[in-house]
Amino acid sequence: MSEGATHFYVWYTVTAAPEDAVAAVAALLAAVEDATGIAGRVLARRDDAATWMEIYENVGDAAAFDRTLAMLVRRHDVARISDGARHVERFAALTDVLRGGAE
């Protein structure tokens, strides 16, 4: 069992028109918040506007969040706005990781 929160960072390369991508990600973020109570946000890489990152912080149940996020990505067909590869990274507080409490 993990201690502390997990923070999700999901990055991908957008291939759709920016307005289509913004709409798709906004719908996804709203659905994630409705389903989990976690308010995500999205950033773009400063030196490459096609690389976007969704950030979901302070997730208590990482496994359940992972499943819900994957389901909502499929439901909202978010893959259609990108090259298809969503890279999901999970981080925790250093103290949690060092004491072996993060998954």
Secondary structure, DSSP 8 states (H G I E B T S, - for coil): ---S-EEEEEEEEB-S-HHHHHHHHHHHHHHHHHHHS---EEEEETTEEEEEEEEEEEES-HHHHHHHHHHHHHHTTGGGGBSS--EEEEEE-HHHHHTT---
